[in-house]
Amino acid sequence: QVHLVESGGGLVQPGGSLRLSCAASGVDVRGQAMVWYRRAPGKQRELVASLTSGTDTYYYDLVKGRFTFSRDNAKNTVYLQMNHRKPEDTAVYYCNTSPRGAWGQGTQVTVAS
């Protein structure tokens, strides 16, 4: 059974940086396409970034150039490095496999001064 645990969220000032982690069990991230989603207050969950089973990445237009999706095979963990944070990045962030499985609990990111 696939189990994903997100962590690394918190309060960050606009312009600041944060790195989210997603520790996986029950799946080998090395050969697995992965995605990051987020759900802002009052909005539907939206795709933020995806990483193929190789090294190709896709980023939502609003985060392109600011976010970086990476994978650490040794730790079986994927990361979302978020730089130049904006208040509109405030959301609960979730990782998942692609195709998607069950959602984890997510990690809350708040961007505020």
Biotite code that builds the C-alpha atoms (Angstrom):
import biotite.structure as struc

atoms = struc.array([
    struc.Atom([0.000, 0.000, 0.000], chain_id="A", res_id=1, res_name="GLN", atom_name="CA", element="C"),
    struc.Atom([1.322, 3.415, -0.981], chain_id="A", res_id=2, res_name="VAL", atom_name="CA", element="C"),
    struc.Atom([1.783, 5.839, 1.890], chain_id="A", res_id=3, res_name="HIS", atom_name="CA", element="C"),
    struc.Atom([2.895, 9.441, 1.344], chain_id="A", res_id=4, res_name="LEU", atom_name="CA", element="C"),
    struc.Atom([3.767, 11.840, 4.150], chain_id="A", res_id=5, res_name="VAL", atom_name="CA", element="C"),
    struc.Atom([4.197, 15.528, 3.394], chain_id="A", res_id=6, res_name="GLU", atom_name="CA", element="C"),
    struc.Atom([6.162, 17.829, 5.673], chain_id="A", res_id=7, res_name="SER", atom_name="CA", element="C"),
    struc.Atom([8.066, 21.092, 5.716], chain_id="A", res_id=8, res_name="GLY", atom_name="CA", element="C"),
    struc.Atom([5.208, 23.542, 5.652], chain_id="A", res_id=9, res_name="GLY", atom_name="CA", element="C"),
    struc.Atom([4.939, 26.576, 7.874], chain_id="A", res_id=10, res_name="GLY", atom_name="CA", element="C"),
    struc.Atom([4.730, 30.330, 7.940], chain_id="A", res_id=11, res_name="LEU", atom_name="CA", element="C"),
    struc.Atom([7.040, 32.192, 5.588], chain_id="A", res_id=12, res_name="VAL", atom_name="CA", element="C"),
    struc.Atom([7.262, 35.849, 4.678], chain_id="A", res_id=13, res_name="GLN", atom_name="CA", element="C"),
    struc.Atom([6.643, 36.978, 1.091], chain_id="A", res_id=14, res_name="PRO", atom_name="CA", element="C"),
    struc.Atom([9.778, 36.476, -0.936], chain_id="A", res_id=15, res_name="GLY", atom_name="CA", element="C"),
    struc.Atom([11.010, 33.759, 1.360], chain_id="A", res_id=16, res_name="GLY", atom_name="CA", element="C"),
    struc.Atom([11.852, 30.144, 0.606], chain_id="A", res_id=17, res_name="SER", atom_name="CA", element="C"),
    struc.Atom([10.580, 26.827, 1.838], chain_id="A", res_id=18, res_name="LEU", atom_name="CA", element="C"),
    struc.Atom([11.211, 23.221, 0.912], chain_id="A", res_id=19, res_name="ARG", atom_name="CA", element="C"),
    struc.Atom([8.457, 20.659, 1.176], chain_id="A", res_id=20, res_name="LEU", atom_name="CA", element="C"),
    struc.Atom([9.213, 16.966, 1.506], chain_id="A", res_id=21, res_name="SER", atom_name="CA", element="C"),
    struc.Atom([7.147, 13.940, 0.593], chain_id="A", res_id=22, res_name="CYS", atom_name="CA", element="C"),
    struc.Atom([8.392, 10.684, 2.071], chain_id="A", res_id=23, res_name="ALA", atom_name="CA", element="C"),
    struc.Atom([7.065, 7.642, 0.268], chain_id="A", res_id=24, res_name="ALA", atom_name="CA", element="C"),
    struc.Atom([6.585, 4.043, 1.308], chain_id="A", res_id=25, res_name="SER", atom_name="CA", element="C"),
    struc.Atom([5.027, 1.224, -0.661], chain_id="A", res_id=26, res_name="GLY", atom_name="CA", element="C"),
    struc.Atom([6.305, 2.738, -3.904], chain_id="A", res_id=27, res_name="VAL", atom_name="CA", element="C"),
    struc.Atom([9.755, 3.361, -5.355], chain_id="A", res_id=28, res_name="ASP", atom_name="CA", element="C"),
    struc.Atom([9.842, 7.032, -6.366], chain_id="A", res_id=29, res_name="VAL", atom_name="CA", element="C"),
    struc.Atom([12.806, 6.326, -8.636], chain_id="A", res_id=30, res_name="ARG", atom_name="CA", element="C"),
    struc.Atom([10.585, 4.817, -11.293], chain_id="A", res_id=31, res_name="GLY", atom_name="CA", element="C"),
    struc.Atom([7.378, 6.620, -10.472], chain_id="A", res_id=32, res_name="GLN", atom_name="CA", element="C"),
    struc.Atom([5.879, 9.781, -11.875], chain_id="A", res_id=33, res_name="ALA", atom_name="CA", element="C"),
    struc.Atom([4.952, 12.116, -9.029], chain_id="A", res_id=34, res_name="MET", atom_name="CA", element="C"),
    struc.Atom([2.898, 15.265, -8.631], chain_id="A", res_id=35, res_name="VAL", atom_name="CA", element="C"),
    struc.Atom([2.411, 18.134, -6.196], chain_id="A", res_id=36, res_name="TRP", atom_name="CA", element="C"),
    struc.Atom([-1.029, 19.695, -5.779], chain_id="A", res_id=37, res_name="TYR", atom_name="CA", element="C"),
    struc.Atom([-2.256, 22.465, -3.551], chain_id="A", res_id=38, res_name="ARG", atom_name="CA", element="C"),
    struc.Atom([-5.622, 23.620, -2.231], chain_id="A", res_id=39, res_name="ARG", atom_name="CA", element="C"),
    struc.Atom([-6.001, 27.238, -1.276], chain_id="A", res_id=40, res_name="ALA", atom_name="CA", element="C"),
    struc.Atom([-8.773, 28.328, 1.104], chain_id="A", res_id=41, res_name="PRO", atom_name="CA", element="C"),
    struc.Atom([-12.127, 28.204, -0.645], chain_id="A", res_id=42, res_name="GLY", atom_name="CA", element="C"),
    struc.Atom([-10.674, 26.776, -3.845], chain_id="A", res_id=43, res_name="LYS", atom_name="CA", element="C"),
    struc.Atom([-10.376, 23.398, -5.481], chain_id="A", res_id=44, res_name="GLN", atom_name="CA", element="C"),
    struc.Atom([-7.199, 21.397, -5.433], chain_id="A", res_id=45, res_name="ARG", atom_name="CA", element="C"),
    struc.Atom([-4.932, 22.354, -8.337], chain_id="A", res_id=46, res_name="GLU", atom_name="CA", element="C"),
    struc.Atom([-1.864, 20.833, -9.929], chain_id="A", res_id=47, res_name="LEU", atom_name="CA", element="C"),
    struc.Atom([1.344, 22.682, -9.071], chain_id="A", res_id=48, res_name="VAL", atom_name="CA", element="C"),
    struc.Atom([4.063, 20.544, -10.583], chain_id="A", res_id=49, res_name="ALA", atom_name="CA", element="C"),
    struc.Atom([4.725, 17.097, -11.939], chain_id="A", res_id=50, res_name="SER", atom_name="CA", element="C"),
    struc.Atom([7.832, 14.968, -12.344], chain_id="A", res_id=51, res_name="LEU", atom_name="CA", element="C"),
    struc.Atom([7.995, 12.081, -14.768], chain_id="A", res_id=52, res_name="THR", atom_name="CA", element="C"),
    struc.Atom([9.561, 8.737, -13.963], chain_id="A", res_id=53, res_name="SER", atom_name="CA", element="C"),
    struc.Atom([12.635, 10.230, -15.595], chain_id="A", res_id=54, res_name="GLY", atom_name="CA", element="C"),
    struc.Atom([13.669, 13.825, -15.077], chain_id="A", res_id=55, res_name="THR", atom_name="CA", element="C"),
    struc.Atom([11.112, 15.832, -17.033], chain_id="A", res_id=56, res_name="ASP", atom_name="CA", element="C"),
    struc.Atom([9.150, 18.377, -15.030], chain_id="A", res_id=57, res_name="THR", atom_name="CA", element="C"),
    struc.Atom([6.044, 20.438, -15.573], chain_id="A", res_id=58, res_name="TYR", atom_name="CA", element="C"),
    struc.Atom([5.081, 23.550, -13.594], chain_id="A", res_id=59, res_name="TYR", atom_name="CA", element="C"),
    struc.Atom([1.837, 25.450, -13.303], chain_id="A", res_id=60, res_name="TYR", atom_name="CA", element="C"),
    struc.Atom([2.293, 28.875, -14.924], chain_id="A", res_id=61, res_name="ASP", atom_name="CA", element="C"),
    struc.Atom([1.898, 30.762, -11.649], chain_id="A", res_id=62, res_name="LEU", atom_name="CA", element="C"),
    struc.Atom([4.823, 28.904, -10.052], chain_id="A", res_id=63, res_name="VAL", atom_name="CA", element="C"),
    struc.Atom([7.081, 28.465, -13.050], chain_id="A", res_id=64, res_name="LYS", atom_name="CA", element="C"),
    struc.Atom([10.552, 29.840, -12.362], chain_id="A", res_id=65, res_name="GLY", atom_name="CA", element="C"),
    struc.Atom([9.949, 29.886, -8.596], chain_id="A", res_id=66, res_name="ARG", atom_name="CA", element="C"),
    struc.Atom([9.322, 26.222, -7.706], chain_id="A", res_id=67, res_name="PHE", atom_name="CA", element="C"),
    struc.Atom([11.573, 23.230, -8.347], chain_id="A", res_id=68, res_name="THR", atom_name="CA", element="C"),
    struc.Atom([10.503, 19.592, -8.148], chain_id="A", res_id=69, res_name="PHE", atom_name="CA", element="C"),
    struc.Atom([13.229, 17.057, -7.333], chain_id="A", res_id=70, res_name="SER", atom_name="CA", element="C"),
    struc.Atom([13.671, 13.481, -6.273], chain_id="A", res_id=71, res_name="ARG", atom_name="CA", element="C"),
    struc.Atom([16.066, 11.759, -3.843], chain_id="A", res_id=72, res_name="ASP", atom_name="CA", element="C"),
    struc.Atom([16.083, 8.086, -4.723], chain_id="A", res_id=73, res_name="ASN", atom_name="CA", element="C"),
    struc.Atom([18.206, 7.091, -1.729], chain_id="A", res_id=74, res_name="ALA", atom_name="CA", element="C"),
    struc.Atom([15.663, 8.578, 0.680], chain_id="A", res_id=75, res_name="LYS", atom_name="CA", element="C"),
    struc.Atom([12.652, 7.589, -1.439], chain_id="A", res_id=76, res_name="ASN", atom_name="CA", element="C"),
    struc.Atom([11.496, 11.168, -1.096], chain_id="A", res_id=77, res_name="THR", atom_name="CA", element="C"),
    struc.Atom([10.446, 13.945, -3.452], chain_id="A", res_id=78, res_name="VAL", atom_name="CA", element="C"),
    struc.Atom([10.780, 17.645, -2.737], chain_id="A", res_id=79, res_name="TYR", atom_name="CA", element="C"),
    struc.Atom([9.224, 20.897, -3.794], chain_id="A", res_id=80, res_name="LEU", atom_name="CA", element="C"),
    struc.Atom([11.580, 23.835, -3.380], chain_id="A", res_id=81, res_name="GLN", atom_name="CA", element="C"),
    struc.Atom([9.568, 27.042, -3.296], chain_id="A", res_id=82, res_name="MET", atom_name="CA", element="C"),
    struc.Atom([11.356, 30.357, -3.716], chain_id="A", res_id=83, res_name="ASN", atom_name="CA", element="C"),
    struc.Atom([10.084, 33.930, -3.963], chain_id="A", res_id=84, res_name="HIS", atom_name="CA", element="C"),
    struc.Atom([6.919, 32.994, -2.151], chain_id="A", res_id=85, res_name="ARG", atom_name="CA", element="C"),
    struc.Atom([3.765, 35.036, -2.694], chain_id="A", res_id=86, res_name="LYS", atom_name="CA", element="C"),
    struc.Atom([0.667, 35.349, -0.498], chain_id="A", res_id=87, res_name="PRO", atom_name="CA", element="C"),
    struc.Atom([-1.338, 33.519, -3.153], chain_id="A", res_id=88, res_name="GLU", atom_name="CA", element="C"),
    struc.Atom([0.866, 30.478, -2.587], chain_id="A", res_id=89, res_name="ASP", atom_name="CA", element="C"),
    struc.Atom([-0.883, 30.000, 0.755], chain_id="A", res_id=90, res_name="THR", atom_name="CA", element="C"),
    struc.Atom([-2.462, 26.554, 0.626], chain_id="A", res_id=91, res_name="ALA", atom_name="CA", element="C"),
    struc.Atom([-2.288, 22.990, 1.829], chain_id="A", res_id=92, res_name="VAL", atom_name="CA", element="C"),
    struc.Atom([0.224, 21.164, -0.353], chain_id="A", res_id=93, res_name="TYR", atom_name="CA", element="C"),
    struc.Atom([-0.146, 17.496, -1.242], chain_id="A", res_id=94, res_name="TYR", atom_name="CA", element="C"),
    struc.Atom([2.048, 15.074, -3.110], chain_id="A", res_id=95, res_name="CYS", atom_name="CA", element="C"),
    struc.Atom([0.789, 12.041, -4.943], chain_id="A", res_id=96, res_name="ASN", atom_name="CA", element="C"),
    struc.Atom([1.761, 9.456, -7.480], chain_id="A", res_id=97, res_name="THR", atom_name="CA", element="C"),
    struc.Atom([0.729, 9.753, -11.113], chain_id="A", res_id=98, res_name="SER", atom_name="CA", element="C"),
    struc.Atom([-1.743, 8.209, -11.773], chain_id="A", res_id=99, res_name="PRO", atom_name="CA", element="C"),
    struc.Atom([-3.062, 9.519, -8.470], chain_id="A", res_id=100, res_name="ARG", atom_name="CA", element="C"),
    struc.Atom([-3.717, 7.320, -5.496], chain_id="A", res_id=101, res_name="GLY", atom_name="CA", element="C"),
    struc.Atom([-5.048, 8.153, -2.062], chain_id="A", res_id=102, res_name="ALA", atom_name="CA", element="C"),
    struc.Atom([-4.269, 11.639, -0.733], chain_id="A", res_id=103, res_name="TRP", atom_name="CA", element="C"),
    struc.Atom([-2.101, 12.167, 2.306], chain_id="A", res_id=104, res_name="GLY", atom_name="CA", element="C"),
    struc.Atom([-2.736, 14.725, 5.012], chain_id="A", res_id=105, res_name="GLN", atom_name="CA", element="C"),
    struc.Atom([-0.858, 17.489, 3.222], chain_id="A", res_id=106, res_name="GLY", atom_name="CA", element="C"),
    struc.Atom([1.254, 20.232, 4.734], chain_id="A", res_id=107, res_name="THR", atom_name="CA", element="C"),
    struc.Atom([0.054, 23.780, 5.361], chain_id="A", res_id=108, res_name="GLN", atom_name="CA", element="C"),
    struc.Atom([2.028, 26.646, 3.848], chain_id="A", res_id=109, res_name="VAL", atom_name="CA", element="C"),
    struc.Atom([1.156, 30.195, 4.810], chain_id="A", res_id=110, res_name="THR", atom_name="CA", element="C"),
    struc.Atom([2.794, 33.189, 3.172], chain_id="A", res_id=111, res_name="VAL", atom_name="CA", element="C"),
    struc.Atom([2.268, 36.333, 5.189], chain_id="A", res_id=112, res_name="ALA", atom_name="CA", element="C"),
    struc.Atom([4.265, 39.231, 6.582], chain_id="A", res_id=113, res_name="SER", atom_name="CA", element="C"),
])
